Amino acid sequence: MNQKMEFGDFQTPRTLCNQVCDILTNLDIHPETIIEPTCGKGTFLKASIDAFPSCQHILGFEINPDYIKATKSIHQATITQADFFELEWNKILNKTPQPILVLGNPPWVTNTSISIFNGSNLPKKSNTVKHRGIDAITGESNFDISEWMIFHMLKHLSGKNATLGMLCKTSVARRVLKRAWHSAFEIKNSLIRPIDSDDFFNVSVDACLLICLLEKGSIHQSCSVYSHLESRKPTSRWVLKNNSMIHHFKGGQNFEKYCGQSPLKWRSGVKHDCVNVLELKTDGKQFKNGFGDVFPLEGDYVYPMLKSSDLAKSNGQHFRYMLVTQKTIGEDTEKIKTESPLTWLYLKKYENDLDRRASIVYQKQPKFSIFGIGDYAFAPWKIAISGFYKHLYFRLIGPISQKPVMLDDTCYFLPFHSKKDALSVLKMLQSEKAIGFFKTRIFWDAKRPITAKILKELDLSVLSEELNIPLPQPFERYDTA
């Protein structure tokens, strides 16, 4: 099991290798050199030898010594036992005859999953994707190993007559292309063809064949996207605009006129990282936490809450409460001791659980702190959407028992003073124009398809003018007294 977890060891079936090679030959590719950087048992190499019989330079690299033994029968290829991350790819590619074809199936694992198993099959650590501090804090720094590997190969192939054909997660392909285009790599054309990962690898993940055709002096920042592996014509294109990857659907409307900066600020829900302590259920008299323990608590710091799964349901019911220890980030929590002594005793009982929270956002903060809290969280009316569920469903959220509803950090929302203001904006967000705009920017295969960045890019002021719907003033402090 650890072998598969550390090395992303999904051996490619011969039928898929043949299909990939057929697609490459149909693109009129005639390589002088074929390279597979992680060749495993050599199935891809065998398929490429059959597909390109005139190719004289065939190189395979593999870290696993058992797999090296399995490739001994491939006499046409030179197989080297080596760690991808230790090889000097620039030197290797510079001395190989062109055109070059680099193909294969790099590991489908993240650096975090490898670290869990104490794996060492990792690139040298550096902030290659230029994450800001807060992105690393909130988990954005967890990257796919294949993303690093494919980008690394493209970097060294840029400026050469070459083709790259790699099987990977679709989200990885998209991120690689975005980074490669941003870096102005010399890519003539790119293609995405989905594969059935469940059928070929027995895993449920959106995956594809990524093909990049490289040529010196050619920079083309567009990717043709097909509906399946053997489609004849693309159904859409990915392009990079204003540092955002967007869809262009065949025959679709141009929604770029709505792109800008939302005058209303989208917010994330409360981040607390301690579900068993801070999320509660009640029988109307006492509260039960995630450990199954029951306590009487004052109501001053307890609020009704909704999670992503609740937002995705249309019945509007809520089943949880959240213990909200602060009204602003950094607020002193000691006052809970005098204002709500039962709540303070409860927090003290689970002090160790709260202290063990790993995120750096809680460091040097008052005891029992939370994150993503402010006046906006206590707004009586909200329009909310789940970041995880794979459909565009905006929910109107109003107060419950005269208390504002809290959302967790898997949700995004706009805060409002009144129901009237919220309904006006909800009408805009549910319009065909808004939905069309979001569909050009949302990629449903992503772990979190809907993000604050995407939501903020819809300029509601333009939409307000077109739809003749008044745009409320941005939310200001709501007096909870």
Residue pairs with C-beta under 8 A, 6 or more apart in sequence:
2 117
2 119
3 9
4 10
5 109
5 113
5 114
5 116
5 117
5 119
6 109
6 114
6 117
6 119
6 120
6 121
7 63
7 64
7 107
7 109
7 119
7 121
8 106
8 107
8 108
8 109
8 145
8 146
9 40
9 64
9 107
10 105
10 108
10 201
10 203
11 40
11 41
11 43
12 40
12 43
12 44
12 104
12 105
12 167
12 200
13 43
13 200
14 43
14 46
14 47
15 200
16 167
16 195
16 200
17 43
17 44
17 46
17 47
17 48
18 47
18 50
18 51
19 229
19 230
20 44
20 47
20 103
20 165
20 167
20 209
21 47
21 48
21 50
21 51
21 52
22 51
23 165
23 193
23 209
23 211
23 229
23 230
24 51
24 101
24 103
24 163
24 165
24 211
25 51
25 52
27 163
27 211
27 213
29 52
29 99
29 101
29 163
30 52
30 54
30 99
31 52
31 55
31 99
31 100
31 101
31 163
32 55
32 56
32 57
32 96
32 97
32 98
32 99
32 100
33 55
33 57
33 58
33 59
33 96
33 97
33 98
33 99
33 100
33 101
34 45
34 48
34 49
34 52
34 55
34 57
34 58
34 59
34 100
34 101
34 103
35 59
35 60
35 61
35 92
35 93
35 96
35 100
35 101
35 102
35 103
36 44
36 45
36 48
36 59
36 60
36 61
36 102
36 103
36 104
37 61
37 84
37 87
37 89
37 102
37 104
37 106
37 149
37 153
38 61
38 62
38 63
38 84
38 104
38 105
38 106
38 107
38 149
39 45
39 60
39 61
39 62
39 67
39 71
39 79
39 104
40 62
40 64
40 67
40 105
41 67
41 70
41 71
42 60
42 67
42 70
42 71
42 74
42 77
42 79
44 103
44 104
44 105
45 58
45 60
45 71
45 74
45 77
45 79
46 74
48 55
48 58
48 101
48 103
49 55
49 58
49 74
49 76
49 77
52 101
55 101
57 96
57 97
58 76
58 77
58 78
59 77
59 78
59 79
59 80
59 92
59 96
60 71
60 74
60 77
60 78
60 79
60 80
61 79
61 80
61 81
61 82
61 84
61 87
62 68
62 71
62 79
62 80
62 81
62 82
63 81
63 82
63 83
63 84
63 121
65 81
68 79
68 81
71 77
71 79
72 79
83 121
84 106
84 149
85 121
85 122
85 123
85 124
89 152
89 153
89 156
90 156
93 100
93 156
93 157
93 160
93 162
98 160
98 161
98 162
99 161
99 162
99 163
100 157
100 160
100 161
100 162
100 163
101 162
101 163
101 164
101 165
102 153
102 157
102 162
102 163
102 164
102 165
102 166
103 164
103 165
103 166
104 165
104 166
104 167
105 166
105 167
105 168
106 145
106 146
106 149
106 150
106 166
106 168
107 121
107 145
107 146
107 149
108 144
108 146
108 168
108 169
108 201
108 203
108 205
108 207
109 144
109 145
109 146
110 142
110 143
110 144
110 145
111 122
111 142
111 143
111 145
112 142
114 121
114 122
114 145
115 122
121 145
122 145
123 145
123 148
123 149
123 152
128 148
128 151
129 143
129 179
131 140
131 141
135 141
137 359
137 360
137 361
138 271
138 359
138 361
144 168
144 169
144 171
144 172
144 175
146 166
146 168
146 169
146 172
147 168
147 172
147 175
147 176
150 164
150 166
150 168
150 172
150 173
150 176
150 210
151 176
151 179
151 180
153 164
154 164
154 176
154 180
154 185
154 187
154 212
154 214
155 180
155 183
155 185
157 164
157 212
157 214
158 180
158 185
158 186
158 187
158 214
159 186
159 214
159 216
160 214
160 216
161 214
161 215
161 216
162 214
163 211
163 212
163 213
163 214
164 210
164 211
164 212
164 214
165 209
165 210
165 211
166 173
166 209
166 210
167 195
167 207
167 208
167 209
167 210
168 176
168 207
168 208
168 210
169 205
169 206
169 207
169 208
169 445
170 192
170 194
170 206
170 207
170 208
170 443
170 445
171 206
171 443
171 445
171 446
171 447
173 192
173 208
173 210
174 238
174 245
174 443
176 210
177 190
177 210
177 212
177 223
177 238
177 240
177 245
178 240
178 245
180 187
180 212
181 187
181 221
181 240
182 240
182 243
184 219
185 214
185 219
186 214
186 215
186 216
186 217
186 218
186 219
187 212
187 213
187 214
187 218
187 219
187 220
187 221
188 213
188 214
188 215
188 218
188 220
189 212
189 213
189 220
189 222
189 224
190 210
190 211
190 212
190 213
190 220
190 222
190 223
190 224
191 209
191 210
191 211
191 223
191 224
191 225
191 226
191 234
192 208
192 209
192 210
192 211
192 223
192 224
192 225
192 226
192 238
193 208
193 209
193 211
193 226
193 228
193 229
193 230
193 231
194 206
194 207
194 208
194 226
194 227
194 228
194 229
195 207
195 208
195 209
195 229
196 229
197 203
197 204
197 205
197 206
197 207
198 204
201 207
206 445
209 229
221 239
221 240
222 237
222 238
222 239
223 237
223 238
223 239
224 234
224 237
225 234
225 235
225 236
225 237
225 238
225 247
226 233
226 234
226 235
227 235
234 250
235 249
235 250
236 247
236 248
236 249
236 250
236 252
237 247
237 248
238 245
238 246
238 247
238 248
239 245
239 246
239 248
240 246
241 256
241 259
242 259
244 441
244 453
244 454
244 457
245 441
245 443
246 440
246 441
247 439
247 440
247 441
247 443
248 440
249 440
252 436
252 440
253 436
255 433
255 436
255 437
255 440
257 462
258 433
258 434
258 437
258 458
258 459
258 462
258 463
259 437
259 457
259 458
259 459
260 457
260 458
260 459
260 461
260 462
261 456
261 457
261 459
262 455
262 456
262 457
262 458
262 459
262 460
263 459
263 460
263 461
263 471
263 474
264 414
264 425
264 460
264 471
264 472
264 474
264 475
265 376
265 414
265 456
265 474
265 475
266 412
266 413
266 414
266 452
266 455
266 456
267 372
267 374
267 376
267 377
267 412
267 413
267 414
267 415
267 452
268 372
268 409
268 411
268 412
268 452
269 372
269 377
269 384
269 406
269 407
269 408
269 409
269 410
269 411
269 412
269 413
270 322
270 324
270 370
270 371
270 372
270 373
270 377
270 406
270 407
270 408
270 409
271 359
271 361
271 370
271 371
271 372
271 408
271 409
272 278
272 322
272 370
272 371
272 408
272 409
273 357
273 358
273 359
273 362
274 350
274 353
274 354
274 357
275 290
276 289
276 290
276 291
276 353
277 289
277 290
277 291
277 323
277 347
277 350
277 353
277 354
278 322
278 323
278 325
278 370
279 289
279 290
279 305
279 320
279 321
279 322
279 323
279 408
280 287
280 288
280 289
280 297
280 302
280 320
280 321
280 322
280 323
281 287
281 288
281 319
281 320
281 321
282 288
282 321
285 296
286 294
286 295
286 296
286 297
287 294
287 295
287 296
287 297
287 302
287 321
288 294
288 295
289 295
289 350
295 342
295 346
296 342
297 323
297 340
297 342
297 343
297 346
298 340
298 341
298 342
298 343
300 339
300 340
300 343
301 323
301 324
301 325
301 336
301 340
301 343
302 321
302 322
302 323
302 324
302 343
303 321
303 322
303 324
303 403
303 404
303 405
303 406
304 318
304 320
304 321
304 322
304 400
304 401
304 403
304 405
304 406
305 318
305 320
305 321
305 322
305 405
305 406
305 407
305 408
306 318
306 320
306 384
306 397
306 405
306 406
306 407
306 408
306 411
307 320
307 407
307 408
307 410
307 411
308 386
308 387
308 388
308 389
308 408
308 410
308 411
309 386
309 389
310 317
310 318
310 319
310 320
311 384
311 385
311 386
311 389
311 393
311 395
311 407
311 411
312 386
312 389
312 391
312 393
314 393
316 395
318 400
318 405
322 406
322 408
323 343
323 346
323 347
324 370
324 373
324 377
324 406
325 333
325 336
325 347
325 368
325 369
325 370
326 333
326 366
326 369
326 370
326 373
327 373
327 374
327 375
327 377
327 378
327 480
328 373
328 374
328 375
329 365
329 369
329 371
329 373
329 374
330 365
330 366
330 369
331 366
332 366
333 347
333 366
333 367
333 368
333 369
334 366
334 367
336 343
336 344
336 347
336 368
337 344
347 354
347 367
347 368
351 367
351 368
354 367
354 368
359 371
361 371
362 369
362 371
371 409
372 409
375 475
375 476
375 477
375 478
376 415
376 475
376 478
377 404
377 406
377 415
378 404
378 478
378 480
379 404
379 415
379 416
379 417
379 475
379 478
380 398
380 399
380 404
380 416
380 417
380 418
380 478
381 396
381 397
381 398
381 399
381 415
381 416
381 417
381 418
381 419
381 421
381 422
382 396
382 397
382 404
382 405
382 407
382 413
382 414
382 415
382 416
382 422
383 394
383 395
383 396
383 397
383 413
383 414
383 416
383 422
383 425
383 426
383 429
384 394
384 395
384 397
384 407
384 411
384 412
384 413
385 392
385 393
385 394
385 395
385 411
385 412
385 413
385 450
385 455
386 393
386 410
386 411
386 450
387 410
387 411
387 412
387 448
387 449
387 450
387 451
388 410
388 447
388 448
388 449
388 450
390 444
390 449
392 435
392 438
392 439
392 442
392 450
394 426
394 429
394 430
396 419
396 422
396 423
396 426
397 405
397 407
397 413
398 405
398 419
399 405
404 480
407 413
410 448
412 450
412 451
412 452
412 455
414 422
414 425
414 475
415 475
415 478
416 422
416 425
416 472
416 475
417 472
417 475
417 476
417 478
421 472
424 469
424 470
424 471
424 472
425 460
425 471
425 472
427 467
427 469
428 434
428 460
428 463
428 464
428 467
428 469
431 463
431 467
433 463
433 466
433 467
434 458
434 463
437 458
438 450
438 454
438 455
438 458
441 454
441 457
442 449
442 450
442 454
443 449
460 471
461 471
463 469
464 470
464 471
